[in-house]
Amino acid sequence: MPVIIILKSEHHGNTKKIAERMARALKARLAEPDKIKITELNKYNLIGFGSGIYHRKHHEDLLAFVDKMPCMKGKKAFIFSTSGARKMPLVNNFGADLKEKLLAKGFEIVGEFSCRGWDTYPLFVRPFGGISKSHPDEKDLNNAEAFAKSLKVQL
Ligand SMILES: Cc1cc2nc3c(=O)[nH]c(=O)nc-3n(C[C@H](O)[C@H](O)[C@H](O)COP(=O)(O)O)c2cc1C
């Protein structure tokens, strides 16, 4: 079953590294939101949505792309992100906004993945070269691959 991953990775290409590892494991196509027509999604049963976290949310282009979708009942989705701070339920529940939008469109969410990504956005971290500097690291990439392989049962 064909899989597509819709990806926006703007800050340091952190999420792109994760997405590429997932795409390899799932033999998935990778596409940016502005490079694909929503009607093209018809041919995919499993669709991944990922980006860095910007001001506690997924990238606005990704959220806008989802807003434009018609009802997607019967389709499966997975969500992923990278962020300077670790995602933590209740404290940093990054991804909740995207999940809510996808559920409202009728998607079944079959998995979520997140890891840290090199972040040089806050001014106070720049003199030190940023935070989460080495991420995604090999362990993050291996975790992403294992996550993607776990989704194969959905295909
Ligand atoms: C404008 C901006 C806002 C950000 N906001 C957050 C945030 O709210 N929480 C967080 O943990 N990281 C935040 N970050 C860090 C990014 O989420 C992190 O560097 C991520 O890995 C970027 O992914 P990318 O390289 O794929 O774009 C922000 C970065 C930028 C540039």
The ligand as an ORCA input file, in Angstrom:
! r2SCAN-3c Opt
* xyz 0 1
  C      10.571     30.307     15.039
  C      10.893     29.058     15.852
  C      10.067     28.715     16.913
  C      10.356     27.557     17.683
  N       9.514     27.207     18.700
  C       9.806     26.121     19.461
  C       8.955     25.749     20.547
  O       7.924     26.362     20.829
  N       9.310     24.669     21.299
  C      10.453     23.940     21.044
  O      10.742     22.980     21.772
  N      11.252     24.242     19.981
  C      10.939     25.311     19.191
  N      11.741     25.621     18.119
  C      12.851     24.721     17.765
  C      12.471     23.750     16.635
  O      11.265     23.079     16.929
  C      13.560     22.697     16.425
  O      14.799     23.315     16.144
  C      13.179     21.749     15.303
  O      14.010     20.632     15.329
  C      13.237     22.408     13.941
  O      12.944     21.458     12.961
  P      13.384     21.668     11.428
  O      14.870     21.836     11.397
  O      12.915     20.429     10.783
  O      12.633     22.889     10.970
  C      11.490     26.759     17.346
  C      12.313     27.143     16.269
  C      12.018     28.259     15.518
  C      12.919     28.646     14.357
*
